[in-house]
Every structure is written in C-alpha cells, then in structure tokens.
Amino acid sequence: MYWTKYLQPRRQAFEIVLERAKERNEVEESLEAGLVFDAMSGIMLYALIFPPANESWKDYVRRTLYFFKGKIDLNF
C-alpha cells in the first residue's frame, strides 16, 4: 500500500524529471533514476530519523550526496 500510494508515484515523477534533464544534457545519460531516487530517499529518511548534531539537515544531505557531484547540480 505505501509503495503503491506514495513511493511509486514519486519515483515515476522523478524519472520524468531526470529524463528531461538528460535531454538537456544537465546530467549524465547513464544516470539511473531509480538508483538516484532510492539513494536520496534513504539519505533524507536517515537524516529525519537521526538529525545531524553539528550541521543543518540541508548541509548534511548535501554533503552525503557529494558522490553525485558532476552528475547532478547540487546548487539548490
């Protein structure tokens, strides 16, 4: 139920956004939408359950997503 009602629609929407970014050459063609969505969701969920003590939530998520640098523009 949770997958069908919440995660799957968001994952599909994210895939559309990522495909458009690929068409504009904003991200690498080989980037897998499902992998990126799952990684970002996991990092954000962890940060919500265990808030970082020494930095803002936004800075924590940005730092942990650093391995995507060069594939995704992290200047938000």
Summary of the structure (lengths in Angstrom):
residues: 76
radius of gyration: 13.6
end to end distance: 31.8
largest distance: 38.9
contacts: 163
relative contact order: 0.12
helix: 66%
strand: 3%
